[in-house]
Amino acid sequence: MGGLACALALKKHGFDRVEVYESASNLGFVGAGIQMAPNMARILDRLGCWDDIAKEATNIKSTSIRPEGNTNKELAFVELLDIKENYGYPHMVGHRSSLAGNIYEGCKREKVAFFFSTTVESITTFGPKPSFIAQPRHGNAYTVEADIILAADGIKSNCRVSMLKELNADANVEDTGQSAYRIMLKREQMENDPELKELIDSDRVTRWIGEKRHIIAYPVSNKNIYNISTAHPDTHFAEAPSATYTTRGSKSDMFHTYSSFGELCHRMLDLVPEGEVCEWKLRVHAPLPTWVHGSVALVGDACHPTLPHLNQGAGQAIEDAGVLAVVLSKCPDGSPQSINKALQVYERVRKERAELLVGLAAASGKALQLGEGAAKEERDRQFAALRAGKGPVPDKWADGDTQRMIFGHDCMKVAEESFDEIFKSLTQDARL
Ligand SMILES: Cc1cc2nc3c(=O)[nH]c(=O)nc-3n(C[C@H](O)[C@H](O)[C@H](O)COP(=O)(O)OP(=O)(O)OC[C@H]3O[C@@H](n4cnc5c(N)ncnc54)[C@H](O)[C@@H]3O)c2cc1C
Protein backbone atom coordinates (compact mmCIF):
# COMPACT_ATOMS: atom_id res chain seq x y z
CA MET A 1 0.00 0.00 0.00
CA GLY A 2 2.77 2.44 1.00
CA GLY A 3 4.92 1.67 -2.02
CA LEU A 4 2.13 2.03 -4.56
CA ALA A 5 0.91 5.24 -2.93
CA CYS A 6 4.46 6.67 -2.91
CA ALA A 7 4.89 5.91 -6.61
CA LEU A 8 1.59 7.52 -7.55
CA ALA A 9 2.06 10.50 -5.25
CA LEU A 10 5.55 11.23 -6.61
CA LYS A 11 4.30 11.09 -10.19
CA LYS A 12 1.41 13.40 -9.32
CA HIS A 13 3.93 15.81 -7.80
CA GLY A 14 5.92 15.98 -11.02
CA PHE A 15 8.65 13.38 -10.57
CA ASP A 16 9.53 11.99 -13.94
CA ARG A 17 11.11 8.62 -13.32
CA VAL A 18 9.63 6.40 -10.61
CA GLU A 19 10.45 2.69 -10.41
CA VAL A 20 8.80 0.09 -8.17
CA TYR A 21 10.58 -3.18 -7.32
CA GLU A 22 8.17 -5.81 -5.98
CA SER A 23 9.05 -9.35 -4.94
CA ALA A 24 5.61 -10.76 -5.80
CA SER A 25 4.95 -11.72 -9.42
CA ASN A 26 1.91 -9.44 -9.53
CA LEU A 27 -0.43 -7.66 -7.16
CA GLY A 28 -2.74 -10.63 -7.38
CA PHE A 29 -5.79 -11.27 -5.31
CA VAL A 30 -5.17 -10.06 -1.79
CA GLY A 31 -7.80 -12.04 0.07
CA ALA A 32 -8.88 -9.76 2.88
CA GLY A 33 -10.88 -6.66 3.62
CA ILE A 34 -9.61 -3.34 4.87
CA GLN A 35 -11.10 -0.36 6.68
CA MET A 36 -10.44 2.90 4.87
CA ALA A 37 -10.68 5.87 7.15
CA PRO A 38 -11.19 9.49 5.96
CA ASN A 39 -7.50 10.33 6.50
CA MET A 40 -6.63 7.65 3.93
CA ALA A 41 -9.45 8.60 1.55
CA ARG A 42 -8.41 12.29 1.52
CA ILE A 43 -4.96 11.40 0.18
CA LEU A 44 -6.19 8.85 -2.34
CA ASP A 45 -8.69 11.39 -3.64
CA ARG A 46 -5.87 13.87 -4.25
CA LEU A 47 -4.09 11.09 -6.12
CA GLY A 48 -7.16 10.60 -8.33
CA CYS A 49 -8.02 7.02 -7.39
CA TRP A 50 -10.49 7.29 -4.50
CA ASP A 51 -13.71 7.39 -6.54
CA ASP A 52 -13.06 3.99 -8.10
CA ILE A 53 -12.20 2.48 -4.72
CA ALA A 54 -15.29 4.01 -3.07
CA LYS A 55 -17.58 2.71 -5.83
CA GLU A 56 -17.45 -0.88 -4.55
CA ALA A 57 -16.74 -0.14 -0.89
CA THR A 58 -19.29 -0.03 1.95
CA ASN A 59 -20.04 3.27 3.65
CA ILE A 60 -20.03 2.34 7.32
CA LYS A 61 -22.78 4.01 9.33
CA SER A 62 -22.40 2.28 12.69
CA THR A 63 -20.54 -0.25 14.76
CA SER A 64 -21.97 -2.88 17.07
CA ILE A 65 -19.94 -4.43 19.87
CA ARG A 66 -21.18 -7.72 21.28
CA PRO A 67 -19.89 -10.00 24.04
CA GLU A 68 -18.81 -13.61 23.63
CA GLY A 69 -21.43 -16.14 24.66
CA ASN A 70 -24.78 -16.90 23.16
CA THR A 71 -26.82 -13.78 23.82
CA ASN A 72 -25.50 -11.76 20.87
CA LYS A 73 -26.89 -8.81 22.86
CA GLU A 74 -25.07 -5.56 22.19
CA LEU A 75 -22.60 -4.16 24.69
CA ALA A 76 -22.68 -0.98 22.65
CA PHE A 77 -23.98 0.40 19.40
CA VAL A 78 -22.23 3.48 18.07
CA GLU A 79 -23.59 5.48 15.17
CA LEU A 80 -20.83 7.02 13.09
CA LEU A 81 -22.55 10.34 12.74
CA ASP A 82 -21.44 13.12 10.42
CA ILE A 83 -18.11 11.53 9.50
CA LYS A 84 -18.33 12.83 5.92
CA GLU A 85 -19.59 16.24 7.05
CA ASN A 86 -16.82 16.58 9.63
CA TYR A 87 -13.89 15.07 7.78
CA GLY A 88 -14.81 15.39 4.11
CA TYR A 89 -14.93 11.61 3.49
CA PRO A 90 -16.96 8.72 4.89
CA HIS A 91 -15.45 5.82 6.78
CA MET A 92 -15.51 2.96 4.28
CA VAL A 93 -14.54 -0.69 4.21
CA GLY A 94 -13.44 -2.49 1.08
CA HIS A 95 -11.48 -5.28 -0.48
CA ARG A 96 -7.72 -4.99 -0.37
CA SER A 97 -7.46 -5.97 -4.01
CA SER A 98 -9.73 -3.03 -4.89
CA LEU A 99 -7.60 -0.61 -2.87
CA ALA A 100 -4.27 -1.89 -4.20
CA GLY A 101 -5.65 -2.46 -7.71
CA ASN A 102 -6.96 1.06 -8.11
CA ILE A 103 -3.76 2.70 -6.84
CA TYR A 104 -1.89 0.43 -9.27
CA GLU A 105 -4.16 1.52 -12.14
CA GLY A 106 -3.33 5.13 -11.22
CA CYS A 107 0.37 4.26 -11.32
CA LYS A 108 0.01 2.67 -14.75
CA ARG A 109 -1.78 5.77 -16.07
CA GLU A 110 1.16 7.83 -14.80
CA LYS A 111 3.68 5.47 -16.39
CA VAL A 112 5.35 4.25 -13.22
CA ALA A 113 7.84 1.50 -14.15
CA PHE A 114 7.17 -1.81 -12.34
CA PHE A 115 9.70 -4.58 -11.81
CA PHE A 116 7.73 -7.55 -10.47
CA SER A 117 9.28 -10.81 -9.21
CA THR A 118 12.26 -8.77 -8.06
CA THR A 119 13.33 -8.77 -4.44
CA VAL A 120 15.34 -5.97 -2.88
CA GLU A 121 17.97 -7.99 -1.03
CA SER A 122 19.72 -5.15 0.76
CA ILE A 123 20.63 -1.51 0.51
CA THR A 124 24.28 -1.17 -0.36
CA THR A 125 24.82 2.59 -0.22
CA PHE A 126 22.73 5.32 1.42
CA GLY A 127 24.24 8.29 -0.38
CA PRO A 128 25.20 10.39 -2.23
CA LYS A 129 23.65 8.02 -4.81
CA PRO A 130 21.83 5.33 -2.85
CA SER A 131 21.78 1.82 -4.27
CA PHE A 132 20.38 -1.63 -3.61
CA ILE A 133 20.78 -5.19 -4.79
CA ALA A 134 17.83 -6.42 -6.82
CA GLN A 135 17.35 -10.17 -7.15
CA PRO A 136 14.97 -11.18 -9.94
CA ARG A 137 13.22 -14.54 -9.44
CA HIS A 138 14.88 -15.79 -12.63
CA GLY A 139 18.28 -14.41 -13.42
CA ASN A 140 21.22 -12.80 -11.72
CA ALA A 141 21.20 -10.15 -9.06
CA TYR A 142 22.09 -6.64 -10.15
CA THR A 143 22.68 -3.27 -8.48
CA VAL A 144 20.23 -0.41 -8.91
CA GLU A 145 21.42 3.13 -8.31
CA ALA A 146 18.86 5.86 -7.62
CA ASP A 147 18.54 9.46 -6.45
CA ILE A 148 16.20 8.51 -3.62
CA ILE A 149 15.10 5.11 -2.26
CA LEU A 150 11.76 4.86 -0.47
CA ALA A 151 11.68 1.48 1.23
CA ALA A 152 8.10 0.26 1.66
CA ASP A 153 8.94 -3.43 1.95
CA GLY A 154 6.55 -4.17 4.79
CA ILE A 155 6.86 -5.73 8.23
CA LYS A 156 9.67 -8.08 7.16
CA SER A 157 11.64 -5.20 5.60
CA ASN A 158 15.12 -6.08 4.35
CA CYS A 159 15.75 -2.35 3.95
CA ARG A 160 15.05 -1.71 7.66
CA VAL A 161 17.64 -4.36 8.50
CA SER A 162 20.19 -2.72 6.16
CA MET A 163 19.57 0.73 7.60
CA LEU A 164 19.79 -0.34 11.21
CA LYS A 165 22.95 -2.33 10.51
CA GLU A 166 24.51 0.71 8.88
CA LEU A 167 23.58 2.79 11.93
CA ASN A 168 24.66 0.12 14.44
CA ALA A 169 21.15 0.14 15.84
CA ASP A 170 18.70 -2.62 16.74
CA ALA A 171 15.47 -3.74 15.11
CA ASN A 172 13.92 -5.38 18.13
CA VAL A 173 11.04 -7.45 16.89
CA GLU A 174 8.33 -7.53 19.53
CA ASP A 175 6.20 -10.61 19.76
CA THR A 176 2.62 -9.46 20.24
CA GLY A 177 1.57 -12.97 21.29
CA GLN A 178 -1.35 -12.58 18.90
CA SER A 179 -2.37 -13.98 15.58
CA ALA A 180 -5.35 -13.50 13.30
CA TYR A 181 -7.60 -15.56 11.06
CA ARG A 182 -8.65 -13.76 7.91
CA ILE A 183 -11.76 -15.08 6.25
CA MET A 184 -13.94 -14.02 3.33
CA LEU A 185 -17.42 -15.47 2.95
CA LYS A 186 -19.46 -15.16 -0.23
CA ARG A 187 -23.00 -13.80 -0.26
CA GLU A 188 -24.29 -17.17 -1.57
CA GLN A 189 -22.93 -18.84 1.56
CA MET A 190 -24.80 -16.48 3.87
CA GLU A 191 -28.01 -15.47 2.19
CA ASN A 192 -30.13 -18.46 3.21
CA ASP A 193 -29.58 -17.79 6.89
CA PRO A 194 -31.60 -14.69 7.91
CA GLU A 195 -29.20 -13.66 10.70
CA LEU A 196 -26.13 -14.03 8.49
CA LYS A 197 -27.91 -12.27 5.63
CA GLU A 198 -28.62 -9.36 7.96
CA LEU A 199 -24.88 -9.09 8.64
CA ILE A 200 -23.83 -8.98 4.98
CA ASP A 201 -26.67 -6.59 4.10
CA SER A 202 -25.72 -4.14 6.84
CA ASP A 203 -23.67 -0.92 6.73
CA ARG A 204 -22.07 -1.89 9.98
CA VAL A 205 -18.81 -3.09 11.47
CA THR A 206 -19.67 -5.80 14.01
CA ARG A 207 -17.24 -6.85 16.70
CA TRP A 208 -17.62 -9.76 19.10
CA ILE A 209 -15.28 -9.55 22.06
CA GLY A 210 -14.08 -12.03 24.68
CA GLU A 211 -11.11 -12.58 26.92
CA LYS A 212 -7.90 -12.36 24.87
CA ARG A 213 -9.78 -12.70 21.58
CA HIS A 214 -12.19 -10.93 19.31
CA ILE A 215 -13.80 -11.15 15.89
CA ILE A 216 -14.44 -8.14 13.66
CA ALA A 217 -16.51 -8.34 10.49
CA TYR A 218 -18.03 -6.18 7.75
CA PRO A 219 -19.36 -6.46 4.18
CA VAL A 220 -17.11 -5.49 1.22
CA SER A 221 -17.17 -5.64 -2.60
CA ASN A 222 -20.67 -4.22 -3.06
CA LYS A 223 -21.76 -6.47 -0.18
CA ASN A 224 -20.95 -9.60 -2.15
CA ILE A 225 -18.31 -10.64 0.37
CA TYR A 226 -18.37 -10.66 4.17
CA ASN A 227 -14.91 -10.04 5.57
CA ILE A 228 -14.01 -11.53 8.95
CA SER A 229 -10.81 -10.90 10.81
CA THR A 230 -9.93 -12.13 14.29
CA ALA A 231 -7.26 -11.68 16.94
CA HIS A 232 -6.37 -14.27 19.56
CA PRO A 233 -3.40 -15.75 21.42
CA ASP A 234 -0.87 -17.10 19.03
CA THR A 235 -0.22 -20.74 19.70
CA HIS A 236 0.91 -22.00 16.33
CA PHE A 237 3.80 -19.68 15.71
CA ALA A 238 5.57 -20.35 18.98
CA GLU A 239 8.01 -22.75 17.38
CA ALA A 240 7.94 -21.16 13.95
CA PRO A 241 11.02 -19.31 12.72
CA SER A 242 10.75 -15.59 13.39
CA ALA A 243 10.39 -14.95 9.66
CA THR A 244 7.13 -16.94 9.45
CA TYR A 245 4.04 -14.74 9.26
CA THR A 246 1.30 -16.88 7.80
CA THR A 247 0.35 -20.48 8.17
CA ARG A 248 -2.49 -22.74 7.15
CA GLY A 249 -4.67 -23.14 10.23
CA SER A 250 -7.09 -25.94 10.96
CA LYS A 251 -10.83 -25.50 11.28
CA SER A 252 -10.99 -27.45 14.52
CA ASP A 253 -8.32 -25.21 16.09
CA MET A 254 -10.29 -22.17 14.96
CA PHE A 255 -13.47 -23.54 16.56
CA HIS A 256 -11.58 -24.38 19.72
CA THR A 257 -10.14 -20.82 19.87
CA TYR A 258 -13.63 -19.30 19.53
CA SER A 259 -15.56 -21.98 21.45
CA SER A 260 -16.79 -19.42 24.00
CA PHE A 261 -18.30 -17.28 21.24
CA GLY A 262 -21.96 -17.63 20.39
CA GLU A 263 -23.80 -19.76 17.94
CA LEU A 264 -23.99 -17.00 15.32
CA CYS A 265 -20.18 -16.75 15.22
CA HIS A 266 -19.93 -20.54 14.99
CA ARG A 267 -22.31 -20.62 12.02
CA MET A 268 -20.15 -18.00 10.31
CA LEU A 269 -16.89 -19.81 11.01
CA ASP A 270 -18.39 -23.10 9.90
CA LEU A 271 -18.79 -21.69 6.39
CA VAL A 272 -15.01 -21.56 5.91
CA PRO A 273 -14.02 -24.54 3.76
CA GLU A 274 -11.64 -26.97 5.51
CA GLY A 275 -8.15 -26.34 4.19
CA GLU A 276 -8.80 -22.64 3.64
CA VAL A 277 -8.17 -21.39 7.17
CA CYS A 278 -5.36 -18.88 6.97
CA GLU A 279 -3.72 -17.63 10.15
CA TRP A 280 -1.49 -14.56 10.32
CA LYS A 281 1.04 -13.86 12.99
CA LEU A 282 0.73 -10.28 14.26
CA ARG A 283 4.24 -8.90 14.72
CA VAL A 284 5.42 -5.41 15.53
CA HIS A 285 8.77 -3.97 16.49
CA ALA A 286 10.05 -1.37 18.89
CA PRO A 287 10.09 2.25 17.63
CA LEU A 288 13.12 2.81 15.44
CA PRO A 289 15.74 5.46 16.29
CA THR A 290 15.24 6.94 12.83
CA TRP A 291 13.40 6.29 9.58
CA VAL A 292 15.88 8.15 7.39
CA HIS A 293 19.52 7.77 6.47
CA GLY A 294 21.18 9.62 3.59
CA SER A 295 18.83 9.55 0.63
CA VAL A 296 16.87 6.54 1.89
CA ALA A 297 13.63 6.62 3.89
CA LEU A 298 11.56 3.79 5.34
CA VAL A 299 7.79 3.83 4.74
CA GLY A 300 4.76 2.08 6.26
CA ASP A 301 5.06 -1.21 8.12
CA ALA A 302 8.81 -1.18 7.46
CA CYS A 303 9.09 1.55 10.12
CA HIS A 304 5.81 1.62 12.09
CA PRO A 305 4.00 -1.73 12.00
CA THR A 306 0.64 -1.23 13.70
CA LEU A 307 -1.69 -3.82 15.18
CA PRO A 308 -4.97 -3.95 13.26
CA HIS A 309 -7.15 -2.89 16.23
CA LEU A 310 -7.36 0.77 15.14
CA ASN A 311 -7.67 0.05 11.39
CA GLN A 312 -4.87 2.48 10.61
CA GLY A 313 -1.78 0.55 9.39
CA ALA A 314 -2.39 1.09 5.69
CA GLY A 315 -3.81 4.55 6.35
CA GLN A 316 -0.54 5.50 8.00
CA ALA A 317 1.53 4.02 5.15
CA ILE A 318 -0.51 6.15 2.74
CA GLU A 319 -0.03 9.23 4.96
CA ASP A 320 3.73 8.57 4.68
CA ALA A 321 3.40 8.57 0.90
CA GLY A 322 1.43 11.83 0.81
CA VAL A 323 3.97 13.58 3.04
CA LEU A 324 6.96 12.22 1.10
CA ALA A 325 5.58 13.58 -2.15
CA VAL A 326 5.07 17.01 -0.58
CA VAL A 327 8.50 17.29 1.05
CA LEU A 328 10.39 15.96 -1.97
CA SER A 329 8.56 18.29 -4.34
CA LYS A 330 9.42 21.22 -2.08
CA CYS A 331 13.10 20.22 -1.90
CA PRO A 332 14.96 23.28 -3.24
CA ASP A 333 17.43 21.27 -5.35
CA GLY A 334 18.41 17.70 -6.14
CA SER A 335 21.60 17.64 -4.08
CA PRO A 336 22.00 14.68 -1.66
CA GLN A 337 22.20 17.21 1.18
CA SER A 338 18.84 18.77 0.34
CA ILE A 339 17.25 15.36 -0.29
CA ASN A 340 18.41 14.18 3.12
CA LYS A 341 17.01 17.28 4.78
CA ALA A 342 13.68 16.91 2.97
CA LEU A 343 13.48 13.29 4.13
CA GLN A 344 14.21 14.43 7.65
CA VAL A 345 11.24 16.82 7.36
CA TYR A 346 9.16 13.75 6.45
CA GLU A 347 10.34 12.01 9.60
CA ARG A 348 9.59 15.08 11.73
CA VAL A 349 6.07 15.37 10.33
CA ARG A 350 5.24 11.67 10.51
CA LYS A 351 7.15 9.73 13.17
CA GLU A 352 5.51 11.03 16.33
CA ARG A 353 1.98 10.69 14.93
CA ALA A 354 2.51 7.21 13.49
CA GLU A 355 4.07 5.95 16.72
CA LEU A 356 1.23 7.46 18.76
CA LEU A 357 -1.21 5.46 16.67
CA VAL A 358 0.89 2.29 17.06
CA GLY A 359 0.47 2.68 20.84
CA LEU A 360 -3.21 3.52 20.58
CA ALA A 361 -3.91 0.45 18.43
CA ALA A 362 -2.20 -1.82 20.97
CA ALA A 363 -4.10 -0.21 23.86
CA SER A 364 -7.46 -0.44 22.08
CA GLY A 365 -6.86 -4.14 21.37
CA LYS A 366 -6.04 -4.73 25.03
CA ALA A 367 -9.19 -2.95 26.22
CA LEU A 368 -11.34 -5.05 23.91
CA GLN A 369 -9.84 -8.33 25.10
CA LEU A 370 -9.95 -7.87 28.87
CA GLY A 371 -10.65 -10.79 31.21
CA GLU A 372 -12.65 -10.54 34.43
CA GLY A 373 -11.50 -7.77 36.77
CA ALA A 374 -11.71 -4.09 37.57
CA ALA A 375 -10.49 -2.92 34.16
CA LYS A 376 -13.18 -4.94 32.38
CA GLU A 377 -15.83 -3.63 34.78
CA GLU A 378 -14.77 -0.07 33.99
CA ARG A 379 -14.79 -0.78 30.24
CA ASP A 380 -18.24 -2.32 30.44
CA ARG A 381 -19.42 0.68 32.47
CA GLN A 382 -18.26 2.85 29.57
CA PHE A 383 -20.13 0.62 27.12
CA ALA A 384 -23.25 0.93 29.29
CA ALA A 385 -22.89 4.74 29.41
CA LEU A 386 -22.69 4.72 25.62
CA ARG A 387 -26.06 3.03 25.45
CA ALA A 388 -27.34 6.12 27.26
CA GLY A 389 -25.52 8.24 24.67
CA LYS A 390 -22.59 9.44 26.81
CA GLY A 391 -18.86 9.05 27.19
CA PRO A 392 -15.81 7.68 25.39
CA VAL A 393 -15.90 4.56 23.20
CA PRO A 394 -13.46 1.88 24.38
CA ASP A 395 -13.21 0.60 20.77
CA LYS A 396 -11.04 3.58 19.93
CA TRP A 397 -11.57 3.93 16.17
CA ALA A 398 -15.25 4.71 16.87
CA ASP A 399 -14.52 7.26 19.60
CA GLY A 400 -15.30 10.89 18.70
CA ASP A 401 -12.12 12.42 20.19
CA THR A 402 -9.92 9.77 18.60
CA GLN A 403 -11.62 10.28 15.25
CA ARG A 404 -10.97 14.03 15.46
CA MET A 405 -7.30 13.34 16.07
CA ILE A 406 -6.94 10.67 13.38
CA PHE A 407 -9.51 11.52 10.68
CA GLY A 408 -9.23 15.28 11.08
CA HIS A 409 -5.46 15.38 10.50
CA ASP A 410 -4.43 16.49 7.01
CA CYS A 411 -0.81 15.33 6.96
CA MET A 412 -0.08 16.75 3.49
CA LYS A 413 -1.31 20.17 4.56
CA VAL A 414 0.84 19.97 7.69
CA ALA A 415 3.85 19.07 5.52
CA GLU A 416 3.13 21.94 3.10
CA GLU A 417 2.81 24.45 5.89
CA SER A 418 5.72 23.36 8.06
CA PHE A 419 8.26 22.43 5.38
CA ASP A 420 10.17 25.72 5.18
CA GLU A 421 10.51 26.14 8.91
CA ILE A 422 11.62 22.56 9.60
CA PHE A 423 13.90 22.44 6.56
CA LYS A 424 15.70 25.61 7.64
CA SER A 425 16.10 24.36 11.19
CA LEU A 426 17.83 21.14 10.10
CA THR A 427 21.51 20.64 9.84
CA GLN A 428 23.06 18.16 7.49
CA ASP A 429 22.78 14.58 8.79
CA ALA A 430 26.06 14.25 10.69
CA ARG A 431 26.30 10.58 9.78
CA LEU A 432 26.75 11.25 6.05
C1 LIG B 1 -5.32 -8.74 10.22
C2 LIG B 1 -4.95 -7.36 9.74
C3 LIG B 1 -5.96 -6.42 9.50
C4 LIG B 1 -5.64 -5.10 9.12
N1 LIG B 1 -6.65 -4.20 8.91
C5 LIG B 1 -6.35 -2.95 8.53
C6 LIG B 1 -7.40 -1.98 8.28
O1 LIG B 1 -8.58 -2.29 8.40
N2 LIG B 1 -7.05 -0.72 7.88
C7 LIG B 1 -5.73 -0.35 7.71
O2 LIG B 1 -5.47 0.82 7.35
N3 LIG B 1 -4.73 -1.23 7.95
C8 LIG B 1 -5.00 -2.50 8.34
N4 LIG B 1 -3.99 -3.41 8.55
C9 LIG B 1 -2.59 -2.98 8.39
C10 LIG B 1 -2.15 -2.95 6.94
O3 LIG B 1 -2.44 -4.16 6.30
C11 LIG B 1 -0.66 -2.68 6.84
O4 LIG B 1 -0.29 -1.70 7.78
C12 LIG B 1 -0.31 -2.20 5.44
O5 LIG B 1 -0.55 -3.20 4.48
C13 LIG B 1 1.15 -1.78 5.40
O6 LIG B 1 1.47 -1.33 4.12
P1 LIG B 1 2.96 -1.39 3.62
O7 LIG B 1 2.96 -0.85 2.25
O8 LIG B 1 3.87 -0.78 4.62
O9 LIG B 1 3.34 -2.93 3.62
P2 LIG B 1 2.68 -4.10 2.78
O10 LIG B 1 1.28 -3.78 2.43
O11 LIG B 1 2.98 -5.33 3.55
O12 LIG B 1 3.48 -4.11 1.44
C14 LIG B 1 4.81 -4.49 1.35
C15 LIG B 1 5.07 -4.87 -0.09
O13 LIG B 1 6.47 -5.05 -0.29
C16 LIG B 1 6.70 -6.29 -0.93
N5 LIG B 1 8.01 -6.73 -0.45
C17 LIG B 1 8.32 -7.19 0.79
N6 LIG B 1 9.63 -7.41 0.89
C18 LIG B 1 10.18 -7.06 -0.30
C19 LIG B 1 11.50 -7.04 -0.81
N7 LIG B 1 12.52 -7.42 -0.05
N8 LIG B 1 11.69 -6.63 -2.07
C20 LIG B 1 10.65 -6.23 -2.84
N9 LIG B 1 9.37 -6.22 -2.42
C21 LIG B 1 9.14 -6.62 -1.16
C22 LIG B 1 5.55 -7.19 -0.50
O14 LIG B 1 5.36 -8.24 -1.44
C23 LIG B 1 4.40 -6.19 -0.49
O15 LIG B 1 3.82 -6.04 -1.73
C24 LIG B 1 -4.28 -4.72 8.95
C25 LIG B 1 -3.26 -5.68 9.15
C26 LIG B 1 -3.58 -6.97 9.55
C27 LIG B 1 -2.46 -7.96 9.77
The ligand as an SDF file (V2000), in Angstrom:
LIG
                    3D

 53 58  0  0  0  0  0  0  0  0999 V2000
   -5.3230   -8.7420   10.2150 C   0  0  0  0  0  0  0  0  0  0  0  0
   -4.9520   -7.3590    9.7380 C   0  0  0  0  0  0  0  0  0  0  0  0
   -5.9570   -6.4160    9.5030 C   0  0  0  0  0  0  0  0  0  0  0  0
   -5.6410   -5.1050    9.1220 C   0  0  0  0  0  0  0  0  0  0  0  0
   -6.6450   -4.2040    8.9070 N   0  0  0  0  0  0  0  0  0  0  0  0
   -6.3510   -2.9460    8.5260 C   0  0  0  0  0  0  0  0  0  0  0  0
   -7.4020   -1.9840    8.2770 C   0  0  0  0  0  0  0  0  0  0  0  0
   -8.5850   -2.2950    8.4040 O   0  0  0  0  0  0  0  0  0  0  0  0
   -7.0450   -0.7170    7.8800 N   0  0  0  0  0  0  0  0  0  0  0  0
   -5.7330   -0.3450    7.7120 C   0  0  0  0  0  0  0  0  0  0  0  0
   -5.4730    0.8220    7.3510 O   0  0  0  0  0  0  0  0  0  0  0  0
   -4.7290   -1.2300    7.9480 N   0  0  0  0  0  0  0  0  0  0  0  0
   -4.9970   -2.5040    8.3370 C   0  0  0  0  0  0  0  0  0  0  0  0
   -3.9910   -3.4070    8.5490 N   0  0  0  0  0  0  0  0  0  0  0  0
   -2.5930   -2.9820    8.3930 C   0  0  0  0  0  0  0  0  0  0  0  0
   -2.1510   -2.9450    6.9350 C   0  0  0  0  0  0  0  0  0  0  0  0
   -2.4420   -4.1550    6.2950 O   0  0  0  0  0  0  0  0  0  0  0  0
   -0.6650   -2.6820    6.8450 C   0  0  0  0  0  0  0  0  0  0  0  0
   -0.2920   -1.7050    7.7760 O   0  0  0  0  0  0  0  0  0  0  0  0
   -0.3070   -2.1980    5.4400 C   0  0  0  0  0  0  0  0  0  0  0  0
   -0.5510   -3.2000    4.4810 O   0  0  0  0  0  0  0  0  0  0  0  0
    1.1520   -1.7850    5.3990 C   0  0  0  0  0  0  0  0  0  0  0  0
    1.4710   -1.3290    4.1230 O   0  0  0  0  0  0  0  0  0  0  0  0
    2.9620   -1.3860    3.6230 P   0  0  0  0  0  0  0  0  0  0  0  0
    2.9630   -0.8550    2.2500 O   0  0  0  0  0  0  0  0  0  0  0  0
    3.8680   -0.7840    4.6220 O   0  0  0  0  0  0  0  0  0  0  0  0
    3.3400   -2.9270    3.6240 O   0  0  0  0  0  0  0  0  0  0  0  0
    2.6750   -4.0950    2.7820 P   0  0  0  0  0  0  0  0  0  0  0  0
    1.2800   -3.7850    2.4330 O   0  0  0  0  0  0  0  0  0  0  0  0
    2.9780   -5.3340    3.5480 O   0  0  0  0  0  0  0  0  0  0  0  0
    3.4840   -4.1110    1.4390 O   0  0  0  0  0  0  0  0  0  0  0  0
    4.8140   -4.4920    1.3490 C   0  0  0  0  0  0  0  0  0  0  0  0
    5.0660   -4.8740   -0.0890 C   0  0  0  0  0  0  0  0  0  0  0  0
    6.4690   -5.0480   -0.2910 O   0  0  0  0  0  0  0  0  0  0  0  0
    6.7020   -6.2950   -0.9260 C   0  0  0  0  0  0  0  0  0  0  0  0
    8.0110   -6.7300   -0.4500 N   0  0  0  0  0  0  0  0  0  0  0  0
    8.3160   -7.1900    0.7910 C   0  0  0  0  0  0  0  0  0  0  0  0
    9.6320   -7.4140    0.8930 N   0  0  0  0  0  0  0  0  0  0  0  0
   10.1780   -7.0610   -0.3050 C   0  0  0  0  0  0  0  0  0  0  0  0
   11.4950   -7.0410   -0.8080 C   0  0  0  0  0  0  0  0  0  0  0  0
   12.5210   -7.4200   -0.0470 N   0  0  0  0  0  0  0  0  0  0  0  0
   11.6930   -6.6320   -2.0700 N   0  0  0  0  0  0  0  0  0  0  0  0
   10.6520   -6.2330   -2.8440 C   0  0  0  0  0  0  0  0  0  0  0  0
    9.3650   -6.2220   -2.4170 N   0  0  0  0  0  0  0  0  0  0  0  0
    9.1440   -6.6230   -1.1610 C   0  0  0  0  0  0  0  0  0  0  0  0
    5.5510   -7.1860   -0.5040 C   0  0  0  0  0  0  0  0  0  0  0  0
    5.3560   -8.2390   -1.4390 O   0  0  0  0  0  0  0  0  0  0  0  0
    4.4030   -6.1940   -0.4870 C   0  0  0  0  0  0  0  0  0  0  0  0
    3.8170   -6.0400   -1.7300 O   0  0  0  0  0  0  0  0  0  0  0  0
   -4.2800   -4.7210    8.9510 C   0  0  0  0  0  0  0  0  0  0  0  0
   -3.2610   -5.6750    9.1460 C   0  0  0  0  0  0  0  0  0  0  0  0
   -3.5810   -6.9720    9.5460 C   0  0  0  0  0  0  0  0  0  0  0  0
   -2.4610   -7.9650    9.7740 C   0  0  0  0  0  0  0  0  0  0  0  0
  1  2  1  0
  2  3  1  0
  2 52  2  0
  3  4  2  0
  4  5  1  0
  4 50  1  0
  5  6  2  0
  6  7  1  0
  6 13  1  0
  7  8  2  0
  7  9  1  0
  9 10  1  0
 10 11  2  0
 10 12  1  0
 12 13  2  0
 13 14  1  0
 14 15  1  0
 14 50  1  0
 15 16  1  0
 16 17  1  0
 16 18  1  0
 18 19  1  0
 18 20  1  0
 20 21  1  0
 20 22  1  0
 22 23  1  0
 23 24  1  0
 24 25  2  0
 24 26  1  0
 24 27  1  0
 27 28  1  0
 28 29  2  0
 28 30  1  0
 28 31  1  0
 31 32  1  0
 32 33  1  0
 33 34  1  0
 33 48  1  0
 34 35  1  0
 35 36  1  0
 35 46  1  0
 36 37  1  0
 36 45  1  0
 37 38  2  0
 38 39  1  0
 39 40  1  0
 39 45  2  0
 40 41  1  0
 40 42  2  0
 42 43  1  0
 43 44  2  0
 44 45  1  0
 46 47  1  0
 46 48  1  0
 48 49  1  0
 50 51  2  0
 51 52  1  0
 52 53  1  0
M  END
$$$$
